Amino acid sequence: MNWTHVLLAGYIGAVIAIVVGMFRKKGWLGKLSGAVVFVVAIVAWNLFDVHYLIPRESPNYGLTDAQKFENAMLSMPVYQVLKEQEPALWQNILTQATQLKEAGKSEQQIIDAIQPQILQVQMARLQQAPDANVIEYMKINLEQISAVAKVGNDECFRFLFPAVKGGINPVRIIPREIMDRRMASDMSMMYASHGPKKHTVTAEEKQLALQDLQSISPGLVQRFGPDIQIMADPSKGVGKEKVVCEMVQDLWSQVLKLPTARAAGVIRLMLSAEMQ
């Protein structure tokens, strides 16, 4: 609630009441006409307040639609980092998103268009992020998957594989507390990937990650049978959304049980460009 406008409205109401009272004393207004003038004046003030004064106090007052949209995007830390570290890409995404908005595309259509580009940057940064950041990234990711799965299997599948059936707007589904930690984790990971402690993936790390995956695979095959193939071709998961959601959660849970460095190695390998 905007208390400034509440107090101001009260003050204006008192002033109007005094003016109307003076008019009545002068004999210019009767009791009924005075009441009518008072009500009309109050209504007129509130219309003026709502349509003129309050909008002028908005941070977006006087901005173009493109500028308002940019401000909305920059309210999320990941986009702030992107603008700082990848200005050319940021401008391309902003231009694309603004054009889609002006073309009347829905919120979800805009998300579906720009989300893959953001994820591509994040996956690339994950390769250079320290182990702790990589582990934190996946732990929060699991929390997100679990939260979306509680809403529905279809929503969970769309969250995991937006390219197959279209994605979701996680902000509308995932609890704010988890989303806040997600964005803070992403920002920290992206900064760390450019910092003095950034990681370099070695051939030895890849080899060990492959070995760890091979040790995890038999358990997944035993639990999910031939459906394990969906991981290589998500389009085959249509109609089996619940199984896919459970399988992905099971896989990452098993990975996170590994020692920190090895778990981070497996996560980097599975989310690397060569594995996509």
Salt bridges, closest charged atoms under 4 A:
ASP49 OD1 - HIS5 ND1 2.77
GLU57 OE1 - HIS5 NE2 3.16
GLU70 OE2 - LYS83 NZ 3.28
GLU86 OE2 - ARG125 NH2 3.08
GLU107 OE1 - ARG172 NE 2.76
ASP131 OD1 - ARG268 NH2 2.66
GLU143 OE1 - ARG181 NH2 2.52
ASP154 OD2 - ARG158 NE 2.74
ASP154 OD1 - LYS165 NZ 2.38
GLU177 OE2 - ARG181 NE 2.50
ASP180 OD1 - ARG176 NE 2.78
ASP186 OD1 - ARG182 NH2 3.05
GLU205 OE1 - HIS199 NE2 2.50
GLU205 OE2 - ARG268 NH1 3.23
ASP212 OD1 - ARG262 NH2 2.64
ASP227 OD1 - LYS240 NZ 2.73
GLU241 OE2 - LYS165 NZ 2.95
GLU246 OE2 - LYS242 NZ 2.50
ASP250 OD2 - ARG223 NE 2.54
GLU274 OE2 - LYS206 NZ 3.03
